[in-house]
């Protein structure tokens, strides 16, 4: 009886080590594969979108859907700064990141509210401290 | 910077950013041929026409 328990414990230990090694291997991977089960209705809707040409494949749709959901769940904390501080931060950003940048990108990068960012950029444009990018599509 | 606050006012731009309390949609709308678009609602929102700037 005692041996059986010991044997069981040893076997458990081996299995746990193997599981840890598997987990480690999984963590080292760059991509992961997930299998999901969908309702017929959802599947048909995705099929329609793929056939319309909006997505290259089912996987393409699912990747985009997961990406959208994850970015919508991302919590952003905004810093409250005064106009003078915002001006300094935006000018610093543009010096450190040469080339055209959208106001919204600057706001996102600096954690500023859109309202204060757009007001400040408007002021900087009027004063000639920054200029509108010639190429209005920086990407 | 002009702020439109009357009902029925419109914004047309290449790139508009927004801050809203709640959103619904977007849903896909089929226009003619290959023209497709998305439409949705922003509740209690403010929106800005994005501008690309450089030093």
Backbone of each chain as ProteinMPNN parsed JSONL, in Angstrom:
{"seq_chain_A": "XXXXXXXXXXXXXXXXXXXXXXXXXXXXXXXXXXXXXXXXXXXXXXXXXXXXXXXXXXXXXXXXXXXXXXXXXXXXXXXXXXXXXXXXXXXXXXXXXXXXXXXXXXXXXXXXXXXXXXXXXXXXXXXXXXXXXXXXXXX", "coords_chain_A": {"N_chain_A": [[0.826, -1.205, 0.0], [1.901, 1.182, 0.899], [3.989, 1.456, -0.949], [2.641, 1.727, -3.278], [1.526, 4.246, -2.979], [3.814, 5.832, -2.87], [4.821, 5.318, -5.39], [2.867, 6.429, -6.888], [3.204, 9.122, -6.203], [5.741, 9.665, -7.216], [5.308, 9.259, -9.902], [3.529, 11.337, -10.364], [5.195, 13.507, -9.921], [7.005, 13.291, -12.054], [5.27, 13.705, -14.158], [4.456, 16.319, -13.657], [6.852, 17.718, -14.029], [7.213, 17.252, -16.724], [5.016, 18.6, -17.744], [5.721, 21.219, -17.061], [7.97, 21.573, -18.628], [6.785, 21.456, -21.114], [5.16, 23.723, -20.975], [7.128, 25.694, -20.852], [8.298, 25.361, -23.353], [6.13, 26.163, -24.906], [5.947, 28.853, -24.209], [8.192, 29.844, -25.409], [7.568, 29.925, -28.044], [6.716, 31.83, -31.021], [4.331, 32.244, -32.261], [0.925, 31.244, -31.719], [-1.525, 28.655, -31.797], [-5.001, 28.513, -31.86], [-7.987, 26.742, -31.307], [-11.337, 27.184, -32.106], [-14.867, 26.894, -31.531], [-17.603, 27.677, -33.476], [-20.917, 29.11, -33.874], [-23.292, 28.133, -36.392], [-24.479, 30.308, -37.602], [-22.753, 32.471, -37.028], [-20.488, 31.556, -38.344], [-21.376, 31.558, -40.967], [-21.72, 34.276, -41.388], [-19.108, 35.211, -41.233], [-18.057, 33.888, -43.398], [-19.397, 35.185, -45.446], [-18.233, 37.731, -45.287], [-15.616, 37.126, -45.942], [-15.96, 36.183, -48.522], [-16.854, 38.506, -49.694], [-14.526, 39.839, -49.867], [-13.459, 41.363, -47.912], [-11.891, 40.289, -45.966], [-8.987, 38.235, -46.09], [-9.06, 35.569, -45.406], [-10.623, 33.117, -43.193], [-9.034, 32.962, -40.962], [-7.719, 35.371, -41.109], [-9.813, 37.139, -40.582], [-10.429, 36.348, -37.951], [-8.044, 36.934, -36.621], [-8.011, 39.726, -36.885], [-10.326, 40.325, -35.465], [-9.691, 39.476, -32.859], [-7.559, 41.143, -32.365], [-8.786, 43.67, -32.471], [-10.53, 43.455, -30.289], [-8.76, 43.128, -28.167], [-7.355, 45.547, -28.296], [-9.406, 47.306, -27.754], [-9.887, 46.77, -25.142], [-7.774, 47.729, -23.875], [-6.562, 49.696, -21.359], [-6.192, 53.102, -21.017], [-4.313, 55.533, -19.434], [-4.628, 58.928, -18.906], [-2.647, 61.854, -18.845], [-3.019, 64.804, -16.989], [-2.278, 67.925, -18.019], [-1.118, 71.334, -18.083], [-1.6, 74.058, -20.502], [0.929, 75.189, -21.224], [2.789, 73.224, -20.497], [1.878, 71.155, -22.129], [2.455, 72.226, -24.644], [5.263, 72.239, -24.54], [5.772, 69.485, -24.259], [4.737, 68.468, -26.679], [6.286, 69.78, -28.604], [8.822, 68.808, -27.896], [8.396, 66.117, -28.485], [8.117, 66.21, -31.272], [10.648, 67.022, -31.982], [12.202, 64.908, -31.129], [11.097, 62.901, -32.665], [11.527, 63.077, -35.719], [9.97, 64.181, -38.788], [6.699, 63.737, -40.311], [3.846, 63.589, -38.124], [0.776, 62.409, -36.897], [-1.647, 64.3, -35.068], [-3.209, 62.822, -33.32], [-1.621, 60.585, -32.923], [0.5, 61.693, -31.555], [-0.791, 62.495, -29.256], [-1.554, 59.983, -28.258], [0.96, 58.817, -27.839], [2.065, 60.487, -25.914], [0.262, 60.35, -23.918], [-1.712, 62.237, -23.651], [-4.772, 64.18, -23.474], [-7.083, 64.223, -26.227], [-8.402, 66.624, -26.665], [-6.848, 68.734, -25.479], [-4.486, 68.302, -26.87], [-5.154, 68.791, -29.597], [-5.963, 71.466, -29.419], [-3.585, 72.672, -28.571], [-1.854, 72.041, -30.689], [-3.079, 73.434, -32.725], [-2.594, 76.036, -31.819], [0.219, 76.075, -31.907], [0.558, 75.803, -34.643], [-0.579, 78.173, -35.577], [1.197, 79.992, -34.496], [3.413, 79.356, -35.889], [5.264, 77.576, -34.975], [5.203, 74.901, -35.401], [4.685, 73.046, -38.438], [2.22, 72.236, -40.966], [2.285, 68.955, -42.212], [3.69, 68.174, -45.364], [3.17, 65.876, -46.764], [0.23, 64.485, -46.19], [-0.259, 62.006, -45.281], [1.362, 60.285, -43.177], [1.968, 57.545, -43.063]], "CA_chain_A": [[0.0, 0.0, 0.0], [2.803, 2.333, 0.987], [4.735, 1.539, -2.201], [1.742, 2.244, -4.314], [1.39, 5.7, -2.797], [5.089, 6.402, -3.303], [4.893, 5.201, -6.842], [1.945, 7.452, -7.405], [3.804, 10.449, -6.008], [6.859, 9.789, -8.17], [4.73, 9.408, -11.243], [2.973, 12.684, -10.412], [6.32, 14.424, -10.027], [7.509, 13.203, -13.429], [4.283, 14.313, -15.035], [4.476, 17.758, -13.433], [8.055, 18.22, -14.69], [6.99, 17.222, -18.167], [4.098, 19.699, -18.037], [6.452, 22.478, -16.96], [8.822, 21.667, -19.815], [5.882, 21.769, -22.239], [4.762, 25.127, -20.824], [8.295, 26.493, -21.197], [8.403, 25.299, -24.815], [5.046, 26.981, -25.457], [6.268, 30.264, -23.996], [9.272, 30.229, -26.328], [7.029, 30.057, -29.404], [6.363, 33.202, -31.421], [2.898, 32.264, -32.598], [0.149, 30.192, -31.08], [-2.698, 28.254, -32.563], [-6.156, 28.256, -30.999], [-9.131, 26.188, -32.031], [-12.592, 27.632, -31.494], [-16.083, 26.36, -32.141], [-18.537, 28.792, -33.72], [-22.268, 28.727, -34.293], [-23.444, 28.122, -37.85], [-24.81, 31.676, -38.028], [-21.527, 33.281, -37.005], [-19.615, 31.031, -39.393], [-21.909, 32.012, -42.26], [-21.454, 35.722, -41.504], [-17.676, 35.376, -41.538], [-17.896, 33.397, -44.772], [-19.873, 36.264, -46.319], [-17.224, 38.804, -45.281], [-14.442, 36.629, -46.682], [-16.343, 36.143, -49.946], [-16.925, 39.915, -50.151], [-13.158, 40.307, -50.08], [-13.027, 42.237, -46.804], [-10.816, 39.569, -45.278], [-8.373, 37.262, -46.991], [-9.434, 34.22, -45.002], [-11.25, 33.05, -41.867], [-7.98, 33.259, -39.982], [-7.48, 36.817, -41.195], [-10.918, 37.773, -39.85], [-10.305, 36.056, -36.516], [-6.901, 37.706, -36.124], [-8.44, 41.126, -36.791], [-11.323, 40.411, -34.39], [-8.975, 39.356, -31.583], [-6.753, 42.361, -32.235], [-9.72, 44.766, -32.145], [-11.046, 43.274, -28.925], [-7.67, 43.381, -27.214], [-7.026, 46.98, -28.228], [-10.508, 48.039, -27.119], [-9.847, 46.498, -23.699], [-6.567, 48.345, -23.329], [-6.896, 50.861, -20.549], [-5.202, 54.155, -21.202], [-4.45, 56.591, -18.43], [-4.225, 60.19, -19.507], [-2.063, 62.804, -17.888], [-3.595, 66.153, -17.076], [-1.219, 68.933, -18.014], [-1.534, 72.677, -18.477], [-1.271, 74.376, -21.901], [2.372, 75.418, -21.418], [3.434, 71.914, -20.401], [1.486, 70.417, -23.341], [3.244, 72.79, -25.76], [6.641, 71.761, -24.395], [5.792, 68.036, -24.519], [4.496, 68.219, -28.108], [7.481, 70.223, -29.345], [9.869, 67.816, -27.601], [8.071, 64.891, -29.226], [8.402, 66.42, -32.694], [12.108, 67.096, -32.146], [12.724, 63.539, -30.968], [10.565, 62.051, -33.74], [11.459, 63.915, -36.92], [9.04, 63.706, -39.817], [5.301, 64.019, -39.996], [3.139, 62.755, -37.14], [-0.606, 62.837, -36.677], [-1.927, 64.831, -33.728], [-3.73, 61.73, -32.485], [-0.481, 59.727, -32.555], [1.262, 62.417, -30.539], [-1.606, 62.399, -28.031], [-1.448, 58.596, -27.758], [2.325, 58.56, -27.372], [2.362, 61.266, -24.706], [-0.789, 60.134, -22.915], [-2.448, 63.495, -23.479], [-6.153, 64.166, -23.966], [-7.193, 64.738, -27.595], [-8.853, 68.021, -26.635], [-5.718, 69.643, -25.229], [-3.502, 68.104, -27.939], [-5.581, 69.495, -30.808], [-5.934, 72.913, -29.146], [-2.179, 73.084, -28.518], [-1.281, 71.964, -32.043], [-3.652, 74.575, -33.454], [-1.871, 77.231, -31.37], [1.585, 75.97, -32.434], [0.478, 76.058, -36.092], [-0.827, 79.618, -35.768], [2.42, 80.725, -34.138], [4.465, 78.928, -36.809], [6.274, 76.757, -34.286], [5.175, 73.628, -36.149], [4.0, 73.267, -39.718], [1.458, 71.095, -41.467], [3.128, 68.074, -43.016], [3.361, 68.254, -46.797], [2.52, 64.598, -47.045], [-0.731, 64.367, -45.09], [-0.387, 60.61, -44.868], [2.703, 59.89, -42.751], [2.224, 56.1, -43.098]], "C_chain_A": [[0.869, 1.268, 0.0], [3.544, 2.557, -0.336], [3.883, 2.15, -3.317], [1.627, 3.768, -4.23], [2.664, 6.401, -3.282], [5.192, 6.425, -4.82], [4.032, 6.287, -7.49], [2.547, 8.836, -7.304], [4.917, 10.696, -7.018], [6.321, 10.019, -9.577], [4.177, 10.829, -11.424], [4.083, 13.715, -10.628], [6.843, 14.47, -11.461], [6.561, 13.927, -14.367], [4.296, 15.844, -14.892], [5.698, 18.402, -14.112], [7.858, 18.3, -16.197], [6.063, 18.378, -18.576], [4.813, 21.04, -18.012], [7.348, 22.687, -18.175], [7.982, 22.031, -21.039], [5.469, 23.234, -22.198], [5.894, 26.048, -21.258], [8.47, 26.555, -22.714], [7.357, 26.192, -25.467], [5.37, 28.46, -25.358], [7.343, 30.758, -24.962], [8.776, 30.41, -27.761], [6.694, 31.501, -29.716], [4.889, 33.314, -31.795], [2.206, 31.088, -31.928], [-1.073, 29.877, -31.933], [-3.833, 27.951, -31.6], [-7.278, 27.684, -31.856], [-10.399, 26.67, -31.347], [-13.779, 27.022, -32.237], [-17.077, 27.503, -32.276], [-19.917, 28.262, -34.074], [-22.33, 28.829, -35.822], [-23.676, 29.544, -38.37], [-23.562, 32.552, -38.082], [-20.59, 32.869, -38.137], [-20.053, 31.564, -40.75], [-21.619, 33.499, -42.466], [-19.991, 35.971, -41.869], [-17.42, 34.975, -42.989], [-18.284, 34.489, -45.782], [-18.817, 37.382, -46.426], [-15.979, 38.399, -46.056], [-14.753, 36.626, -48.182], [-16.444, 37.543, -50.536], [-15.539, 40.474, -50.425], [-12.656, 41.227, -48.982], [-11.901, 41.601, -46.012], [-10.302, 38.492, -46.212], [-8.849, 35.848, -46.694], [-10.161, 34.275, -43.657], [-10.239, 33.453, -40.796], [-7.7, 34.754, -39.939], [-8.557, 37.566, -40.414], [-10.741, 37.588, -38.346], [-9.154, 36.822, -35.891], [-7.306, 39.164, -35.906], [-9.416, 41.3, -35.621], [-10.65, 40.37, -33.015], [-8.187, 40.636, -31.312], [-7.621, 43.536, -31.808], [-10.168, 44.677, -30.701], [-9.965, 43.617, -27.902], [-7.334, 44.862, -27.136], [-8.156, 47.782, -27.6], [-10.5, 47.851, -25.6], [-8.646, 47.179, -23.028], [-6.94, 49.632, -22.591], [-5.786, 51.896, -20.682], [-5.392, 55.194, -20.107], [-3.871, 57.874, -19.024], [-3.66, 61.114, -18.438], [-2.7, 64.171, -18.092], [-2.462, 67.155, -16.971], [-1.801, 70.276, -18.453], [-1.108, 72.957, -19.908], [0.237, 74.534, -22.15], [3.142, 74.1, -21.422], [3.124, 71.08, -21.657], [2.292, 70.898, -24.543], [4.664, 72.227, -25.736], [6.736, 70.273, -24.762], [5.654, 67.747, -26.013], [5.717, 68.629, -28.942], [8.637, 69.251, -29.134], [9.664, 66.547, -28.421], [8.471, 65.044, -30.693], [9.901, 66.55, -32.967], [12.698, 65.682, -32.092], [12.261, 62.596, -32.074], [10.427, 62.895, -35.004], [10.529, 63.302, -37.972], [7.62, 63.934, -39.376], [4.7, 63.05, -38.975], [1.729, 63.3, -36.975], [-0.77, 63.323, -35.242], [-2.398, 63.712, -32.791], [-2.604, 60.786, -32.039], [0.338, 60.375, -31.445], [0.522, 62.299, -29.202], [-1.471, 61.01, -27.407], [-0.078, 58.34, -27.143], [2.614, 59.27, -26.056], [1.328, 61.069, -23.598], [-1.554, 61.415, -22.618], [-3.884, 63.333, -23.984], [-6.171, 64.735, -25.379], [-7.5, 66.232, -27.581], [-7.655, 68.972, -26.491], [-4.661, 69.52, -26.332], [-3.888, 68.904, -29.186], [-5.549, 71.009, -30.615], [-4.49, 73.419, -29.194], [-1.567, 73.08, -29.906], [-1.809, 73.11, -32.905], [-2.883, 75.853, -33.125], [-0.451, 77.23, -31.958], [1.619, 76.239, -33.947], [0.304, 77.545, -36.365], [0.437, 80.433, -35.497], [3.607, 80.337, -35.033], [5.555, 78.089, -36.154], [6.287, 75.324, -34.821], [4.473, 73.929, -37.466], [3.229, 72.009, -40.111], [2.363, 70.25, -42.349], [2.702, 68.154, -44.474], [2.628, 66.987, -47.227], [1.542, 64.358, -45.898], [-1.005, 62.918, -44.689], [0.989, 60.094, -44.458], [2.989, 58.403, -42.885], [2.234, 55.562, -44.514]], "O_chain_A": [[0.645, 2.234, -0.73], [3.706, 3.692, -0.786], [4.334, 2.944, -4.143], [1.629, 4.474, -5.238], [2.614, 7.405, -3.992], [5.594, 7.415, -5.43], [4.407, 6.941, -8.464], [2.414, 9.641, -8.226], [5.028, 11.777, -7.596], [6.817, 10.858, -10.329], [4.332, 11.442, -12.48], [3.936, 14.659, -11.405], [7.092, 15.543, -12.011], [6.986, 14.665, -15.255], [4.164, 16.569, -15.878], [5.598, 19.483, -14.692], [8.267, 19.258, -16.854], [6.277, 19.04, -19.592], [4.545, 21.903, -18.848], [7.481, 23.798, -18.689], [8.41, 22.811, -21.89], [5.425, 23.91, -23.227], [5.67, 27.048, -21.939], [8.745, 27.608, -23.289], [7.637, 26.887, -26.443], [5.113, 29.229, -26.284], [7.398, 31.943, -25.292], [9.479, 30.979, -28.596], [6.422, 32.3, -28.82], [4.284, 34.377, -31.652], [2.828, 30.073, -31.614], [-1.576, 30.717, -32.68], [-3.649, 27.215, -30.631], [-7.481, 28.104, -32.995], [-10.518, 26.57, -30.125], [-13.689, 26.684, -33.417], [-17.359, 28.21, -31.309], [-20.07, 27.123, -34.514], [-21.526, 29.519, -36.449], [-23.156, 29.938, -39.414], [-23.34, 33.279, -39.05], [-19.983, 33.709, -38.8], [-19.231, 31.968, -41.573], [-21.313, 33.931, -43.578], [-19.678, 36.824, -42.7], [-16.668, 35.633, -43.709], [-17.625, 34.694, -46.802], [-18.55, 37.901, -47.51], [-15.364, 39.218, -46.739], [-13.92, 37.015, -49.001], [-16.161, 37.754, -51.716], [-15.394, 41.469, -51.134], [-11.574, 41.804, -49.089], [-11.055, 42.299, -45.453], [-11.045, 37.916, -47.007], [-9.021, 35.032, -47.6], [-10.298, 35.342, -43.058], [-10.555, 34.185, -39.858], [-7.474, 35.327, -38.874], [-8.26, 38.508, -39.679], [-10.88, 38.532, -37.568], [-9.264, 37.307, -34.764], [-6.987, 39.76, -34.878], [-9.349, 42.284, -34.884], [-11.001, 41.14, -32.121], [-8.152, 41.141, -30.19], [-7.261, 44.299, -30.912], [-10.189, 45.672, -29.977], [-10.218, 44.301, -26.91], [-7.06, 45.385, -26.056], [-7.912, 48.819, -26.983], [-11.043, 48.675, -24.864], [-8.519, 47.202, -21.803], [-7.56, 50.533, -23.156], [-4.607, 51.602, -20.485], [-6.502, 55.675, -19.882], [-2.768, 57.885, -19.571], [-4.126, 61.15, -17.299], [-2.891, 64.627, -19.219], [-1.769, 67.222, -15.956], [-2.841, 70.336, -19.11], [-0.339, 72.186, -20.482], [0.755, 74.066, -23.164], [4.031, 73.89, -22.247], [3.997, 70.388, -22.18], [2.754, 70.098, -25.357], [5.198, 71.798, -26.759], [7.647, 69.853, -25.476], [6.358, 66.894, -26.554], [6.124, 67.92, -29.862], [9.348, 68.91, -30.079], [10.607, 65.98, -28.974], [9.075, 64.15, -31.285], [10.366, 66.225, -34.06], [13.561, 65.314, -32.889], [12.937, 61.616, -32.387], [9.337, 63.373, -35.321], [10.334, 62.088, -38.033], [7.356, 64.279, -38.225], [5.006, 61.858, -38.969], [1.524, 64.512, -36.919], [-0.119, 62.825, -34.324], [-2.026, 63.672, -31.618], [-2.627, 60.257, -30.928], [0.806, 59.707, -30.524], [1.127, 62.039, -28.162], [-1.296, 60.873, -26.196], [0.039, 57.734, -26.078], [3.311, 58.74, -25.191], [1.498, 61.559, -22.482], [-1.987, 61.651, -21.491], [-4.173, 62.466, -24.81], [-5.378, 65.619, -25.705], [-6.948, 67.005, -28.365], [-7.482, 69.895, -27.287], [-4.016, 70.506, -26.689], [-3.058, 69.607, -29.761], [-5.163, 71.75, -31.519], [-4.208, 74.463, -29.784], [-0.841, 74.006, -30.269], [-1.076, 73.682, -33.711], [-2.56, 76.646, -34.008], [0.024, 78.256, -32.446], [2.573, 76.821, -34.465], [0.942, 78.108, -37.254], [0.712, 81.425, -36.172], [4.681, 80.931, -34.935], [6.636, 77.913, -36.715], [7.291, 74.622, -34.695], [3.762, 74.925, -37.597], [3.526, 70.899, -39.67], [3.128, 70.788, -43.15], [1.511, 68.197, -44.785], [1.626, 67.023, -47.941], [1.952, 64.066, -44.775], [-1.874, 62.645, -43.861], [1.71, 59.53, -45.281], [4.155, 58.012, -42.828], [2.435, 54.365, -44.719]]}, "seq_chain_B": "XXXXXXXXXXXXXXXXXXXXXXXXXXXXXXXXXXXXXXXXXXXXXXXXXXXXXXX", "coords_chain_B": {"N_chain_B": [[-9.869, 77.062, -34.535], [-12.774, 75.465, -35.281], [-15.815, 74.717, -33.687], [-18.404, 72.524, -34.004], [-21.676, 72.393, -32.944], [-24.336, 72.151, -33.38], [-27.304, 70.27, -33.983], [-27.327, 68.065, -36.701], [-25.156, 69.166, -37.966], [-22.201, 68.547, -39.88], [-19.171, 66.595, -40.383], [-16.495, 66.265, -42.533], [-13.764, 64.44, -43.436], [-10.451, 63.085, -43.988], [-9.414, 61.696, -41.886], [-10.655, 61.176, -38.765], [-10.702, 61.661, -35.311], [-11.964, 60.51, -32.158], [-13.569, 60.981, -28.957], [-15.592, 59.256, -26.857], [-18.462, 58.521, -24.799], [-19.818, 56.188, -25.18], [-20.007, 53.71, -27.745], [-21.643, 52.482, -30.705], [-21.932, 49.807, -33.008], [-19.169, 49.437, -35.282], [-21.157, 49.022, -38.299], [-21.249, 47.237, -41.366], [-21.661, 48.853, -44.449], [-22.971, 48.507, -47.652], [-22.103, 49.999, -50.559], [-22.291, 51.187, -53.918], [-20.944, 48.85, -56.271], [-17.548, 48.256, -55.69], [-17.44, 49.852, -53.54], [-17.348, 50.256, -50.178], [-18.294, 50.755, -46.783], [-18.192, 51.841, -43.336], [-20.483, 52.285, -40.681], [-21.594, 53.93, -37.712], [-22.48, 54.752, -34.3], [-21.668, 57.388, -32.105], [-21.867, 58.176, -28.769], [-22.476, 60.971, -26.684], [-20.184, 62.5, -27.561], [-16.988, 63.834, -28.65], [-15.292, 65.039, -31.485], [-12.431, 65.203, -33.614], [-10.77, 66.569, -36.434], [-8.092, 64.938, -37.705], [-4.673, 65.992, -37.846], [-1.666, 66.135, -39.636], [1.482, 66.938, -38.504], [4.715, 68.568, -38.471], [8.031, 69.437, -37.362]], "CA_chain_B": [[-10.521, 75.745, -34.457], [-14.23, 75.632, -35.25], [-16.514, 73.617, -33.016], [-19.797, 72.407, -34.447], [-22.455, 71.788, -31.853], [-25.757, 72.08, -33.729], [-27.762, 68.99, -34.525], [-27.322, 68.072, -38.157], [-23.855, 69.604, -38.486], [-21.43, 67.398, -40.367], [-17.712, 66.694, -40.519], [-15.969, 65.412, -43.604], [-12.304, 64.481, -43.404], [-9.792, 61.798, -44.261], [-9.138, 60.981, -40.634], [-11.314, 61.846, -37.643], [-10.521, 60.922, -34.059], [-13.079, 60.841, -31.279], [-13.644, 60.517, -27.569], [-17.024, 59.085, -26.64], [-18.844, 57.742, -23.614], [-20.242, 54.871, -25.64], [-20.124, 53.599, -29.211], [-22.352, 51.284, -31.177], [-21.423, 49.467, -34.333], [-19.66, 49.839, -36.596], [-21.696, 47.977, -39.168], [-20.779, 47.371, -42.744], [-22.677, 49.259, -45.415], [-22.558, 48.214, -49.03], [-22.495, 51.024, -51.529], [-22.26, 50.597, -55.259], [-19.726, 48.165, -56.709], [-16.553, 47.89, -54.681], [-17.449, 50.844, -52.465], [-17.902, 49.784, -48.913], [-17.996, 51.679, -45.688], [-18.648, 51.445, -42.011], [-21.202, 53.354, -40.004], [-21.844, 53.636, -36.301], [-22.929, 55.9, -33.491], [-20.891, 57.789, -30.931], [-22.75, 58.851, -27.817], [-21.802, 62.002, -25.881], [-18.837, 62.426, -28.16], [-16.325, 64.96, -29.297], [-14.468, 64.498, -32.562], [-11.482, 66.164, -34.178], [-10.144, 66.19, -37.7], [-6.677, 64.73, -37.395], [-3.776, 66.79, -38.68], [-0.268, 65.682, -39.58], [2.377, 68.094, -38.324], [6.145, 68.288, -38.302], [8.789, 70.589, -36.852]], "C_chain_B": [[-12.025, 75.963, -34.312], [-14.863, 74.432, -34.541], [-17.973, 73.625, -33.445], [-20.605, 71.741, -33.344], [-23.949, 71.666, -32.185], [-26.106, 70.71, -34.301], [-27.802, 69.081, -36.041], [-26.034, 68.581, -38.773], [-23.05, 68.376, -38.912], [-19.944, 67.668, -40.406], [-17.324, 65.77, -41.662], [-14.455, 65.538, -43.58], [-11.748, 63.099, -43.706], [-9.666, 60.987, -42.99], [-9.73, 61.785, -39.476], [-11.081, 61.01, -36.389], [-11.626, 61.36, -33.098], [-12.838, 60.367, -29.863], [-15.133, 60.408, -27.289], [-17.29, 58.298, -25.369], [-19.179, 56.316, -24.024], [-20.265, 54.852, -27.163], [-21.007, 52.417, -29.55], [-21.948, 51.046, -32.619], [-19.935, 49.251, -34.249], [-20.267, 48.671, -37.371], [-21.326, 48.3, -40.603], [-21.91, 47.841, -43.642], [-22.131, 49.038, -46.817], [-23.04, 49.35, -49.908], [-22.392, 50.379, -52.903], [-20.908, 49.932, -55.528], [-18.799, 47.797, -55.572], [-16.537, 48.866, -53.51], [-18.119, 50.286, -51.223], [-17.552, 50.794, -47.846], [-18.501, 51.133, -44.378], [-19.451, 52.602, -41.427], [-21.488, 52.942, -38.574], [-22.257, 54.896, -35.573], [-21.955, 56.138, -32.348], [-21.854, 58.534, -30.015], [-21.925, 59.806, -26.948], [-20.344, 62.133, -26.32], [-18.291, 63.786, -28.57], [-15.375, 64.369, -30.328], [-13.595, 65.593, -33.147], [-10.964, 65.647, -35.513], [-8.639, 66.121, -37.44], [-5.799, 65.529, -38.36], [-2.354, 66.263, -38.517], [0.626, 66.913, -39.49], [3.831, 67.625, -38.26], [6.844, 69.572, -37.881], [9.413, 71.34, -38.008]], "O_chain_B": [[-12.487, 76.568, -33.345], [-14.484, 73.285, -34.775], [-18.682, 74.615, -33.266], [-20.258, 70.66, -32.87], [-24.73, 71.151, -31.385], [-25.312, 70.085, -35.004], [-28.266, 70.078, -36.594], [-25.832, 68.445, -39.98], [-23.217, 67.292, -38.352], [-19.507, 68.818, -40.455], [-17.78, 64.629, -41.736], [-13.925, 66.643, -43.693], [-12.459, 62.095, -43.684], [-9.791, 59.762, -42.998], [-9.348, 62.931, -39.243], [-11.245, 59.79, -36.411], [-12.157, 62.463, -33.221], [-12.023, 59.481, -29.605], [-15.864, 61.381, -27.469], [-16.454, 57.514, -24.919], [-18.867, 55.361, -23.313], [-20.518, 55.878, -27.795], [-21.11, 51.464, -28.777], [-21.657, 51.987, -33.358], [-19.46, 48.891, -33.172], [-19.944, 47.507, -37.138], [-21.123, 49.452, -40.987], [-23.007, 47.282, -43.6], [-20.977, 49.347, -47.112], [-24.237, 49.627, -49.989], [-22.407, 49.154, -53.022], [-19.868, 50.402, -55.067], [-19.19, 47.124, -54.619], [-15.724, 48.733, -52.595], [-19.289, 49.903, -51.23], [-16.623, 51.587, -47.998], [-19.156, 50.092, -44.326], [-19.126, 53.766, -41.658], [-21.607, 51.757, -38.265], [-22.366, 55.969, -36.165], [-21.483, 55.197, -31.71], [-22.573, 59.428, -30.46], [-20.813, 59.478, -26.533], [-19.414, 61.905, -25.547], [-19.032, 64.741, -28.801], [-14.737, 63.343, -30.092], [-13.976, 66.763, -33.172], [-10.748, 64.449, -35.694], [-8.01, 67.092, -37.021], [-6.14, 65.713, -39.528], [-1.901, 65.983, -37.407], [0.528, 67.821, -40.315], [4.122, 66.452, -38.027], [6.298, 70.665, -38.032], [10.093, 72.343, -37.798]]}, "name": "protein", "num_of_chains": 2, "seq": "XXXXXXXXXXXXXXXXXXXXXXXXXXXXXXXXXXXXXXXXXXXXXXXXXXXXXXXXXXXXXXXXXXXXXXXXXXXXXXXXXXXXXXXXXXXXXXXXXXXXXXXXXXXXXXXXXXXXXXXXXXXXXXXXXXXXXXXXXXXXXXXXXXXXXXXXXXXXXXXXXXXXXXXXXXXXXXXXXXXXXXXXXXXXXXXXXX"}
